[in-house]
C-alpha cells in the first residue's frame, strides 16, 4: 500500500514569505508527527497529533510555526515569515498510535525547504 | 529526560569488513530503542528496534544490535559491509509521549 507522502519535495522561498508543507499519512494511522532535520540541530521533533486529542506542540521552535490536521488525516505545517534558519528538511511520520505502547513510525521522503 | 549519543559522525569501512556504529542512551525509564537508516534524498527507514524481551535484535539487511542495560548502549553491527550500506544511520529512543529522540547520526562510507 501507499506510504507517507509529502509535498512539495522541494521548496525555495524568500525570507519573510509564508510556506505550507503537506503530509498525507498512511491510511488508518491515527498518529502523525512532524520532525525537522537540519545541519546544525540534527533531527528534532516539532509536533505530534494523536486522534482527536489536542496536539503536542512542545517542539515547535517559535510562534511562526503552526500545524493542523484536518479530518484526522492530512496535515499541513505552516511557517510564517520564514527566516534563513528555517532552511531544513521537514519530515512527516505516521503510526497506528494508541496509548501505552509504541507503534512504529513510518516516515515520508521529506520536504527540503530553502529560505533565501 | 531521554537522550541519545552516537559516537563518531563519520565511519569508513572497507567492503566485507565489520560495521560497528555506536549508540549510548540516557533514560529514566526502560527504553524503547531504534536504529533508522537514511539513504541520500530519502526518508528514514526502520532497521531494527528493541522494546522488551531478547536483547539481541536482528533487523533488515543483515544488521543487528544488542541492548546492554549495564552499559546503556545499543550498538549496531553488521558482519560484512556492502557498498549498498553506505548511508546515514540514526539511533533513537522514544519518550513517554511517543516522540522519537534522535542521536546526531553517523554517516557510513564503504570503500571498495
Contacts between the chains, C-beta under 8 A, distances in Angstrom:
chain1	res1	chain2	res2	distance
A	4	B	43	7.5
A	31	B	98	6.8
A	33	B	99	6.9
A	33	B	100	7.6
A	35	B	100	7.4
A	42	B	102	6.1
A	42	B	103	7.5
A	42	B	104	4.7
A	42	B	105	6.3
A	43	B	90	6.4
A	43	B	92	8.0
A	43	B	100	7.8
A	43	B	102	3.9
A	43	B	105	7.3
A	44	B	102	7.6
A	45	B	99	4.6
A	45	B	100	6.8
A	45	B	101	7.4
A	48	B	97	6.8
A	48	B	98	6.8
A	48	B	99	5.9
A	50	B	98	7.5
A	56	B	97	6.0
A	56	B	99	7.4
A	59	B	99	7.4
A	91	B	43	6.2
A	91	B	44	6.9
A	93	B	44	7.7
A	95	B	98	7.7
A	97	B	98	7.8
A	102	B	32	5.0
A	102	B	51	6.5
A	102	B	94	5.3
A	102	B	98	6.6
A	104	B	46	5.9
A	104	B	49	7.2
A	105	B	46	7.9
A	105	B	100	6.5
A	106	B	46	8.0
A	107	B	36	7.8
A	107	B	43	3.9
A	107	B	44	4.2
A	107	B	45	7.4
A	108	B	43	5.3
A	109	B	41	7.7
A	109	B	42	5.9
A	109	B	43	4.6
A	110	B	43	5.6
